[in-house]
């Protein structure tokens, strides 16, 4: 992802290069795009030396951190946190570090919240995560405006690409396994009970094909299709699962799929300016494959979701 304050996305950098290649002065193009001349020259220089790859986002993390706290001291901080449950204000004087530094160390090692630590043993635990794949599946629907042929405002600008009346919406139905974060999505024209039920049937088949042979519970919000829909309840019975509803007006209860929806927008729906609704729809399959099999997931220690499924399968066989 680009830096939150960045003025240019990858698409904007390509546009910058195209305008400069057409023979226009870098200073003029930089002024038009609201960036400094130094920034414009930086992207032009990267493009000339690395080509298209030079326009991609890079990590701002430094290669080395010579002033970082020594590993032995960090280990001491973690030990005091886990064994004595002390906070930064009390650990600081013991190890001779400022309270703010101790807090950063605890955050880096995911020890900054006592709720994440088992009180008797001091072991780091992850609450709100099921022990095995299929124990709980999160389901939700995300509504997206359809893209007119030729592209919308992301392609032509706000004025030229104003929404066209009658274009309607796409409804992206998604299911995410709580333990592994394995995800499955489909695009439909509505979120009626029959549509939701048919989606759950195919989602269960997808999870089964990936090695999650049984779905025990399905968590959804309180939409009518999930709460009252007979077709939805019938499918739950067919797959042997129990339906579970979130607390009203509390979307955090369904947080796994809500967070997936955000990733869906950032890395698929708004990744680039699509020229048609069909083009965006066709890109969904590639995104899902990358997400499940290749994309590093921070909650899984930098591994893709499929590894959790494979590890669980080997554990129970």
C-alpha positions in Angstrom: 0.0 0.0 0.0 1.2 3.6 -0.6 2.0 5.8 2.3 -1.2 7.3 3.7 0.0 10.8 2.9 1.3 10.0 -0.6 0.0 12.2 -3.4 0.6 9.6 -6.1 -0.5 6.0 -6.5 1.1 3.6 -8.9 -1.4 4.8 -11.5 -0.5 8.4 -10.8 3.2 7.6 -11.2 2.6 6.0 -14.6 0.6 9.1 -15.6 3.6 11.3 -14.5 6.0 9.2 -16.6 3.7 9.4 -19.7 3.4 13.2 -19.5 7.1 13.7 -19.1 7.8 11.2 -22.0 5.5 13.3 -24.2 8.1 16.1 -23.9 6.7 18.3 -21.2 9.0 19.8 -18.5 9.1 17.9 -15.3 8.5 21.0 -13.3 5.2 21.7 -15.1 4.0 18.2 -14.7 4.9 18.2 -11.0 2.9 21.4 -10.4 -0.1 19.9 -12.2 -0.1 16.8 -10.1 0.5 18.6 -6.8 4.0 17.2 -6.0 7.4 18.7 -5.7 10.0 18.6 -8.5 12.2 16.5 -6.4 9.5 13.8 -6.0 8.8 13.9 -9.7 12.5 13.5 -10.6 12.7 10.6 -8.1 10.0 8.6 -9.9 11.3 9.5 -13.3 14.8 8.3 -12.2 13.4 5.1 -10.8 11.4 4.4 -14.0 14.5 5.0 -16.2 16.7 2.6 -14.2 14.2 -0.1 -13.2 11.3 0.3 -15.7 7.7 -0.5 -14.5 9.0 -2.2 -11.3 10.5 1.2 -10.2 7.0 2.7 -9.9 5.8 0.2 -7.3 5.5 0.9 -3.6 8.5 0.2 -1.4 8.8 -0.4 2.3 10.0 2.7 4.3 11.5 0.4 6.9 15.2 1.1 7.3 17.7 -1.6 6.3 19.5 -1.3 9.6 18.6 0.2 13.0 21.9 0.7 14.9 20.2 2.5 17.8 17.6 -0.3 18.5 17.6 -1.7 22.0 19.9 -4.7 22.4 18.2 -8.1 22.1 19.2 -9.1 25.6 17.5 -6.1 27.0 14.4 -6.7 25.0 14.3 -10.3 26.3 14.6 -9.0 29.8 11.6 -6.6 29.2 9.5 -9.5 27.8 10.4 -11.8 30.7 9.3 -9.2 33.2 6.1 -8.7 31.4 5.3 -12.4 31.1 6.5 -13.5 34.5 5.5 -10.6 36.7 2.8 -8.9 34.5 4.5 -5.5 35.1 3.6 -2.5 33.0 6.0 -0.1 31.1 6.1 2.4 34.0 7.5 -0.3 36.3 9.7 -2.2 33.9 11.4 1.0 32.8 13.3 1.7 36.0 14.3 -2.0 36.4 16.0 -2.2 33.0 17.0 1.4 32.8 14.9 2.4 29.8 12.3 5.2 29.2 8.7 4.1 29.6 8.0 4.9 26.0 10.8 2.6 24.8 9.5 -0.2 27.0 6.0 0.2 25.5 7.4 0.1 21.9 9.3 -3.2 22.8 6.1 -4.7 24.3 4.1 -3.7 21.2 6.8 -5.2 18.9 6.5 -8.5 20.7 2.7 -8.3 21.0 2.9 -8.1 24.8 1.4 -4.6 25.2 -2.0 -5.9 26.2 -2.4 -8.2 29.2 -5.5 -9.5 27.6 -3.2 -11.2 25.1 -1.3 -13.1 27.8 -2.4 -16.1 29.7 -2.3 -15.0 33.3 -1.1 -18.2 35.0 1.6 -19.2 32.4 2.5 -15.9 30.7 2.1 -17.5 27.3 1.0 -15.2 24.5 -2.4 -16.2 23.3 -4.8 -15.0 20.5 -8.3 -14.5 21.8 -11.2 -14.5 19.4 -9.5 -17.1 17.2 -10.9 -20.6 16.8 -8.7 -23.6 17.3 -9.3 -25.4 14.0 -10.5 -24.6 10.5 -14.2 -24.9 9.9 -15.1 -24.2 13.5 -16.5 -20.8 12.6 -17.1 -19.2 9.2 -17.7 -15.4 9.0 -20.1 -14.3 6.2 -20.9 -10.7 5.0 -21.9 -8.7 2.0 -20.2 -5.6 0.6 -22.1 -3.3 -1.7 -20.1 -1.7 -4.6 -21.3 0.7 -7.3 -21.0 -0.7 -10.8 -18.5 0.7 -13.2 -19.9 2.1 -16.6 -18.2 1.0 -19.8 -15.2 3.1 -20.5 -14.5 3.7 -16.8 -15.8 5.8 -14.0 -14.4 8.8 -12.1 -11.2 6.9 -11.2 -10.4 6.8 -14.9 -11.7 10.1 -16.2 -11.8 12.3 -13.0 -14.7 13.4 -10.8 -16.4 15.7 -13.3 -16.1 13.5 -16.4 -16.9 10.3 -14.5 -20.0 11.2 -12.5 -22.1 8.1 -11.6 -24.6 7.2 -14.2 -28.2 6.8 -13.0 -29.4 3.2 -13.2 -26.0 1.6 -13.1 -26.9 -0.1 -9.8 -24.7 -2.0 -7.4 -22.7 -5.2 -7.2 -23.1 -7.2 -4.0 -19.8 -9.0 -3.0 -20.7 -12.0 -0.8 -17.7 -13.2 1.2 -17.0 -16.1 3.6 -13.8 -16.2 5.8 -12.7 -19.1 8.0 -11.9 -17.8 11.5 -8.9 -20.0 12.1 -7.1 -20.0 8.8 -8.5 -16.7 7.2 -9.1 -18.7 4.0 -11.6 -16.6 2.0 -14.1 -17.1 -0.7 -16.1 -14.4 -2.5 -18.7 -14.1 -5.3 -20.4 -11.1 -7.0 -24.2 -11.1 -7.3 -26.8 -8.5 -8.2 -28.6 -8.7 -4.8 -28.4 -10.0 -1.3 -31.8 -11.8 -1.1 -32.2 -14.9 1.0 -32.0 -17.3 -2.1 -28.8 -15.6 -3.3 -27.2 -15.8 0.2 -28.2 -19.4 0.6 -26.9 -20.4 -2.8 -23.6 -18.6 -2.0 -23.2 -20.5 1.3 -23.7 -23.8 -0.6 -20.8 -23.0 -3.0 -18.7 -21.5 -0.2 -19.0 -24.8 1.7 -18.0 -26.7 -1.4 -15.0 -24.4 -1.8 -13.8 -24.9 1.8 -14.3 -28.7 1.4 -12.1 -28.7 -1.7 -9.4 -26.9 0.2 -9.4 -29.3 3.1 -12.0 -27.9 5.5 -14.4 -30.8 5.3 -16.8 -29.6 8.0 -18.3 -26.3 8.8 -19.6 -26.1 12.4 -20.9 -22.6 12.7 -21.6 -19.6 10.4 -21.5 -16.1 11.8 -23.5 -13.3 10.1 -25.0 -9.9 10.8 -28.7 -9.5 11.5 -29.9 -9.0 7.9 -33.3 -10.4 7.1 -31.9 -13.0 4.7 -29.8 -14.5 7.6 -32.2 -14.0 10.4 -35.5 -15.0 8.8 -34.7 -16.5 5.4 -35.9 -20.1 5.1 -33.6 -20.9 2.2 -30.6 -19.8 4.4 -31.7 -22.0 7.3 -32.2 -24.9 4.9 -28.6 -24.7 3.6 -27.3 -24.5 7.2 -29.1 -27.8 7.9 -27.8 -29.4 4.7 -24.1 -28.6 5.5 -24.6 -29.5 9.2 -23.8 -26.0 10.5 -25.4 -23.8 13.2 -26.2 -20.2 12.4 -25.0 -17.5 14.7 -25.9 -13.8 14.6 -23.8 -10.8 15.7 -24.8 -8.4 18.4 -27.1 -5.7 16.8 -25.2 -2.6 15.7 -21.9 -4.3 16.6 -20.0 -5.1 13.4 -16.8 -5.8 15.4 -18.3 -9.2 16.3 -17.9 -10.2 12.7 -14.5 -8.6 12.6 -12.6 -11.2 10.5 -14.8 -10.7 7.4 -15.1 -7.0 8.0 -11.3 -6.7 7.9 -11.3 -8.9 4.8 -13.7 -6.5 3.1 -11.3 -3.7 3.7 -8.5 -5.7 2.1 -10.9 -6.6 -0.8 -11.4 -2.9 -1.5 -7.7 -1.9 -1.2 -6.2 -4.8 -3.2 -9.0 -5.5 -5.7 -11.9 -3.1 -6.1 -9.9 0.1 -5.8 -6.5 -1.3 -6.8 -6.5 0.4 -10.2 -9.0 2.3 -12.4 -11.0 -0.4 -14.2 -12.5 0.5 -17.6 -15.6 -1.6 -17.1 -17.5 -3.6 -14.5 -16.7 -6.8 -16.3 -13.0 -6.1 -16.0 -13.3 -5.6 -12.3 -15.4 -8.8 -11.9 -12.8 -10.9 -13.8 -10.0 -9.6 -11.6 -11.6 -11.0 -8.4 -10.5 -14.6 -9.0 -6.8 -13.6 -9.3 -7.1 -11.6 -6.1 -8.6 -14.5 -4.2 -6.0 -16.9 -5.3 -3.2 -14.5 -4.4 -4.9 -13.8 -1.0 -5.3 -17.4 -0.1 -2.1 -18.9 -1.5 0.6 -16.2 -1.7 -0.2 -13.0 0.2 1.5 -12.7 3.6 -0.9 -12.4 6.4 0.2 -10.5 9.5 -2.1 -12.5 11.9 -0.6 -15.8 10.6 3.1 -14.9 11.1 3.6 -13.7 7.6 2.2 -16.9 6.0 -0.8 -17.2 3.5 -4.1 -18.7 4.8 -3.7 -22.0 3.0 -0.7 -22.9 5.2 -3.0 -22.9 8.3 -5.4 -25.3 6.5 -2.5 -27.6 5.5 -0.9 -27.6 8.9 -4.3 -28.4 10.6 -4.8 -31.2 8.1 -1.5 -32.8 8.8 -2.1 -32.4 12.6 -5.3 -34.3 12.5 -4.1 -37.1 10.1 
